[in-house]
């Protein structure tokens, strides 16, 4: 390769390499473990495999069919990964159903096509309809379904009175970036096959640059106090409060004695600053007070349901890391001690 080809290979493969690293991070290292982190890691992995195949195929047209077929198998799974990732973000209170069926179905179809047509990666399935056309149509179908799911968030972009939260910005960025990559690949016959890979690298780094800029813009413009004192809008605060209450009521995150605000924010896919602002400004509490309220409520339920349980065990089961913190929090919230509360219901 000459210097220009080497540079082209470097920049087109750079995004692939980093996407692989980040996907492994979301699979194995990101805490706390959540279904949304899994879907994001899976989405990045499928994009990395698809784009990686494009890079190697562009510079080596004699690439073995098996590698090309693996790339196309990953391509057919990008759409489902996008849809279920966004769904797990915007609807954390709903159970993600049948996602395994989507992945297994399309992967099975891709493997079947590979066995039926071993000599080519783009067979004609029916007259006038090739396998790659079907793959990109499936991908587009999931993009449209995702767009419909976040239609209200998309509508905020065109409303002057509406303001995008950090969460809205992230969801729209992932959706738009995926759409641009689809367009780049779908139109590569009019441009160049490597455009899809280059667009992925460009969007990958631009997305993280914009996220970083959005996090630090208050400090950059020298007016962080005005930004930090602005309350979250009522509608957004209600949605975030619903997500927060779901995590506490259904997943009982408060039972983790080492629970931190950043852990809950990560689970809600928002910045810790946003969660702190929600709890302090909109709910009028501190994070510690809020968590202790859930813990004390659970303690009361345990005491009522089992009159033989030891009070010290109740505190540990509810997430308190010591007997003293349990007793002080219980008395502060209920104006009585755990022992007196137990006597009152006997």
C-alpha positions as CSV (number, residue, x, y, z in Angstrom):
1,X,0.0,0.0,0.0
2,X,1.1,3.6,-0.6
3,X,1.0,6.3,2.0
4,X,-2.5,7.5,1.1
5,X,-3.8,3.9,1.3
6,X,-2.1,3.4,4.7
7,X,-3.7,6.5,6.1
8,X,-7.0,5.5,4.7
9,X,-6.7,2.1,6.3
10,X,-5.6,3.6,9.6
11,X,-8.5,6.0,9.9
12,X,-11.1,3.6,8.7
13,X,-9.9,0.9,11.1
14,X,-9.3,3.2,14.1
15,X,-13.0,3.3,14.9
16,X,-13.3,-0.4,14.6
17,X,-10.5,-1.1,17.1
18,X,-11.9,1.3,19.7
19,X,-15.4,0.1,19.3
20,X,-14.2,-3.4,20.0
21,X,-12.5,-2.3,23.2
22,X,-15.5,-0.3,24.4
23,X,-17.9,-3.2,23.6
24,X,-15.8,-5.5,25.7
25,X,-15.8,-2.9,28.5
26,X,-19.7,-2.8,28.5
27,X,-19.8,-6.6,28.4
28,X,-17.3,-7.4,31.2
29,X,-16.2,-4.3,33.1
30,X,-19.1,-1.8,33.3
31,X,-20.7,-1.6,36.7
32,X,-23.5,-2.1,37.6
33,X,-24.4,-4.9,35.2
34,X,-27.6,-4.1,33.2
35,X,-29.4,-5.2,30.1
36,X,-28.9,-1.8,28.5
37,X,-25.2,-2.0,28.9
38,X,-25.3,-5.5,27.3
39,X,-27.3,-4.2,24.3
40,X,-24.9,-1.2,23.9
41,X,-21.9,-3.5,24.0
42,X,-23.6,-5.8,21.5
43,X,-24.5,-3.0,19.2
44,X,-20.9,-1.7,19.2
45,X,-19.6,-5.2,18.6
46,X,-21.9,-5.9,15.6
47,X,-20.9,-2.5,14.1
48,X,-17.2,-3.2,14.7
49,X,-17.5,-6.6,13.0
50,X,-19.5,-5.3,10.0
51,X,-17.2,-2.2,9.5
52,X,-14.1,-4.3,10.1
53,X,-15.1,-6.7,7.3
54,X,-15.6,-3.7,5.0
55,X,-12.1,-2.4,5.7
56,X,-10.4,-5.6,5.0
57,X,-12.5,-6.4,2.0
58,X,-11.8,-3.0,0.5
59,X,-8.0,-3.5,0.7
60,X,-8.2,-7.2,-0.1
61,X,-10.9,-8.2,-2.5
62,X,-9.8,-11.8,-2.3
63,X,-10.9,-12.0,1.4
64,X,-12.2,-15.5,2.2
65,X,-16.0,-15.9,1.9
66,X,-16.3,-17.0,5.5
67,X,-15.1,-13.5,6.8
68,X,-17.5,-11.7,4.5
69,X,-20.4,-13.9,5.6
70,X,-19.5,-13.2,9.3
71,X,-19.6,-9.5,8.5
72,X,-23.0,-9.7,6.9
73,X,-24.3,-11.9,9.8
74,X,-23.2,-9.0,12.1
75,X,-24.9,-6.5,9.8
76,X,-28.3,-8.2,10.1
77,X,-28.0,-7.9,13.9
78,X,-27.2,-4.2,14.1
79,X,-30.9,-3.2,13.7
80,X,-32.2,-5.4,16.6
81,X,-29.3,-4.3,18.8
82,X,-30.1,-0.7,18.2
83,X,-33.9,-1.2,18.8
84,X,-33.5,-3.1,22.0
85,X,-30.8,-0.8,23.4
86,X,-32.9,2.3,22.9
87,X,-35.9,0.5,24.3
88,X,-34.0,-0.5,27.4
89,X,-33.1,3.1,27.9
90,X,-36.4,4.9,27.3
91,X,-38.6,2.2,28.9
92,X,-36.7,0.8,31.9
93,X,-40.0,0.1,33.6
94,X,-41.0,-2.4,31.0
95,X,-39.7,-5.9,30.7
96,X,-37.6,-6.4,27.5
97,X,-39.4,-9.4,25.9
98,X,-38.5,-11.6,23.0
99,X,-35.2,-10.0,22.3
100,X,-33.4,-13.3,22.2
101,X,-35.9,-14.5,19.6
102,X,-35.0,-11.5,17.3
103,X,-31.3,-12.2,17.6
104,X,-31.6,-16.0,17.1
105,X,-34.0,-15.7,14.2
106,X,-31.9,-13.3,12.1
107,X,-28.6,-15.0,13.0
108,X,-30.2,-18.4,12.1
109,X,-31.4,-17.0,8.8
110,X,-28.0,-15.6,8.0
111,X,-26.3,-18.9,8.8
112,X,-28.8,-20.8,6.7
113,X,-28.2,-18.5,3.7
114,X,-24.5,-19.0,4.1
115,X,-24.8,-22.8,3.9
116,X,-27.3,-22.7,1.0
117,X,-25.1,-20.4,-1.1
118,X,-21.4,-21.2,0.0
119,X,-19.9,-19.7,-3.2
120,X,-21.2,-16.2,-2.8
121,X,-22.0,-13.8,0.0
122,X,-24.7,-12.0,-2.0
123,X,-27.0,-14.6,-3.7
124,X,-30.3,-13.7,-5.3
125,X,-32.9,-15.0,-2.9
126,X,-35.8,-14.3,-5.3
127,X,-35.9,-12.6,-8.6
128,X,-34.8,-9.0,-8.2
129,X,-34.1,-9.3,-4.5
130,X,-30.5,-10.0,-3.3
131,X,-29.5,-11.1,0.1
132,X,-27.7,-7.8,0.9
133,X,-30.8,-5.9,-0.1
134,X,-32.8,-8.0,2.4
135,X,-30.2,-7.4,5.1
136,X,-30.3,-3.6,4.7
137,X,-34.1,-3.6,4.5
138,X,-34.2,-5.5,7.9
139,X,-31.8,-3.0,9.3
140,X,-33.9,-0.1,8.0
141,X,-37.0,-1.6,9.5
142,X,-35.5,-1.6,13.0
143,X,-34.3,2.0,12.5
144,X,-37.8,3.1,11.6
145,X,-39.2,1.2,14.6
146,X,-36.7,2.8,16.8
147,X,-37.5,6.2,15.4
148,X,-41.2,5.7,16.1
149,X,-40.4,4.6,19.7
150,X,-38.5,7.9,20.4
151,X,-40.8,10.1,18.2
152,X,-41.5,12.4,21.1
153,X,-37.8,12.9,21.8
154,X,-37.2,13.6,18.1
155,X,-40.1,16.1,18.2
156,X,-38.2,18.1,20.9
157,X,-35.6,19.0,18.3
158,X,-38.2,21.0,16.3
159,X,-39.9,22.7,19.3
160,X,-38.3,25.9,20.5
161,X,-39.8,25.6,23.9
162,X,-38.5,22.1,24.5
163,X,-35.1,21.4,25.8
164,X,-33.0,18.3,25.3
165,X,-31.7,16.6,28.4
166,X,-28.4,14.8,28.4
167,X,-30.3,11.6,28.2
168,X,-32.3,12.8,25.1
169,X,-29.1,14.0,23.5
170,X,-27.5,10.6,23.9
171,X,-30.4,8.6,22.6
172,X,-30.8,10.8,19.6
173,X,-27.0,10.7,18.9
174,X,-27.0,6.9,18.9
175,X,-30.1,6.8,16.7
176,X,-28.9,9.4,14.2
177,X,-25.3,7.9,14.0
178,X,-26.7,4.5,13.2
179,X,-29.0,6.0,10.6
180,X,-26.1,7.8,8.9
181,X,-24.0,4.6,8.8
182,X,-26.9,2.8,7.2
183,X,-27.2,5.5,4.6
184,X,-23.4,5.5,3.9
185,X,-23.5,1.7,3.3
186,X,-26.7,1.8,1.3
187,X,-25.3,4.5,-1.1
188,X,-21.7,3.2,-1.3
189,X,-22.4,2.1,-4.9
190,X,-22.5,5.7,-5.8
191,X,-19.5,6.8,-3.7
192,X,-17.0,4.3,-2.4
193,X,-17.3,1.1,-0.3
194,X,-14.9,2.5,2.3
195,X,-17.2,5.4,3.0
196,X,-19.3,3.3,5.4
197,X,-16.2,2.5,7.4
198,X,-14.9,6.1,7.4
199,X,-18.4,7.3,8.4
200,X,-18.4,4.9,11.4
201,X,-15.0,6.1,12.6
202,X,-16.1,9.8,12.1
203,X,-19.4,9.4,13.9
204,X,-17.8,7.3,16.7
205,X,-15.3,10.0,17.7
206,X,-17.6,12.9,17.0
207,X,-20.2,11.3,19.3
208,X,-17.8,11.1,22.2
209,X,-16.5,14.6,21.5
210,X,-20.0,16.0,21.6
211,X,-20.8,14.1,24.8
212,X,-17.7,15.5,26.4
213,X,-18.4,19.0,25.2
214,X,-22.0,18.8,26.5
215,X,-20.7,17.7,29.9
216,X,-18.3,20.5,30.2
217,X,-20.0,23.4,28.4
218,X,-21.0,25.1,31.6
219,X,-17.4,25.5,32.6
220,X,-16.3,26.3,29.0
221,X,-18.7,29.3,28.8
222,X,-17.8,30.4,32.4
223,X,-21.4,30.2,33.7
224,X,-21.8,26.9,35.6
225,X,-23.9,28.4,38.4
226,X,-26.7,29.4,36.1
227,X,-26.8,26.0,34.5
228,X,-26.6,24.1,37.7
229,X,-29.4,26.1,39.3
230,X,-31.9,25.4,36.4
231,X,-34.5,22.9,37.5
232,X,-35.3,19.9,35.3
233,X,-38.5,20.4,33.4
234,X,-41.6,18.9,35.0
235,X,-42.3,16.3,32.3
236,X,-38.7,15.1,32.2
237,X,-38.5,15.1,36.0
238,X,-41.6,12.9,36.1
239,X,-40.2,10.4,33.7
240,X,-36.8,10.3,35.5
241,X,-38.6,9.9,38.9
242,X,-40.6,7.0,37.4
243,X,-37.4,5.3,36.3
244,X,-35.8,5.9,39.7
245,X,-38.8,4.6,41.6
246,X,-38.9,1.5,39.4
247,X,-35.2,0.7,40.1
248,X,-35.9,1.0,43.8
249,X,-39.2,-0.7,44.0
250,X,-38.6,-3.6,41.6
251,X,-34.8,-4.1,41.6
252,X,-34.3,-2.9,45.1
253,X,-30.9,-1.2,44.4
254,X,-31.0,0.3,47.9
255,X,-30.2,-3.1,49.4
256,X,-26.6,-2.6,48.2
257,X,-24.8,-1.1,51.2
258,X,-22.2,0.4,49.0
259,X,-24.7,2.0,46.6
260,X,-23.5,5.3,45.1
261,X,-25.3,8.0,43.2
262,X,-23.1,7.3,40.2
263,X,-24.3,3.6,40.2
264,X,-27.9,4.7,40.0
265,X,-27.2,7.3,37.4
266,X,-25.4,4.7,35.3
267,X,-28.3,2.4,35.6
268,X,-30.7,5.1,34.4
269,X,-28.3,6.1,31.6
270,X,-28.0,9.7,32.8
271,X,-25.2,11.8,34.2
272,X,-24.7,11.8,38.0
273,X,-25.1,15.6,37.9
274,X,-28.6,15.1,36.4
275,X,-29.7,12.6,39.0
276,X,-28.3,14.8,41.8
277,X,-30.2,17.7,40.4
278,X,-33.4,15.7,40.1
279,X,-33.2,14.5,43.7
280,X,-32.1,17.8,45.2
281,X,-34.2,20.3,43.2
282,X,-37.2,18.3,42.1
283,X,-37.6,15.9,45.0
284,X,-36.2,18.2,47.7
285,X,-34.0,15.5,49.2
286,X,-30.4,14.4,49.3
287,X,-29.4,11.1,47.8
288,X,-28.6,9.5,51.2
289,X,-32.0,10.6,52.6
290,X,-33.9,9.2,49.6
291,X,-32.1,5.8,49.7
292,X,-32.6,5.6,53.5
293,X,-36.3,6.2,53.0
294,X,-36.6,3.2,50.8
295,X,-34.5,1.1,53.2
296,X,-36.6,2.1,56.2
297,X,-39.8,1.3,54.2
298,X,-38.4,-2.1,53.4
299,X,-37.4,-2.6,57.1
300,X,-41.0,-1.9,58.2
301,X,-42.3,-4.4,55.7
302,X,-39.8,-7.1,57.0
303,X,-40.7,-6.4,60.6
304,X,-44.5,-6.6,59.9
305,X,-44.1,-9.8,57.9
306,X,-41.9,-11.7,60.3
307,X,-42.2,-11.1,64.0
308,X,-39.3,-13.5,64.7
309,X,-36.7,-11.7,62.7
310,X,-33.9,-10.0,64.5
311,X,-33.8,-6.2,64.1
312,X,-30.1,-6.2,63.4
313,X,-30.6,-8.6,60.5
314,X,-33.4,-6.4,59.2
315,X,-31.0,-3.5,58.9
316,X,-28.4,-5.4,57.0
317,X,-31.0,-7.0,54.7
318,X,-32.3,-3.5,53.8
319,X,-28.8,-2.1,52.9
320,X,-27.6,-0.5,56.1
321,X,-23.9,-1.2,56.8
322,X,-24.2,-1.0,60.5
323,X,-26.7,-1.3,63.4
324,X,-26.2,2.3,64.4
325,X,-26.9,3.8,61.0
326,X,-30.0,1.6,60.8
327,X,-31.4,2.8,64.2
328,X,-30.6,6.5,63.6
329,X,-32.1,6.5,60.1
330,X,-35.2,4.6,61.3
331,X,-35.8,7.0,64.2
332,X,-35.3,10.1,62.1
333,X,-37.8,8.9,59.4
334,X,-40.4,7.3,61.6
335,X,-39.9,9.2,64.9
336,X,-39.6,5.9,66.7
337,X,-37.0,3.1,67.1
338,X,-37.2,-0.3,65.3
339,X,-37.8,-2.0,68.7
340,X,-40.8,0.3,69.6
341,X,-42.2,-0.1,66.1
342,X,-42.1,-3.9,66.4
343,X,-43.8,-3.7,69.8
344,X,-46.5,-1.4,68.4
345,X,-47.6,-3.9,65.7
346,X,-47.4,-7.0,68.0
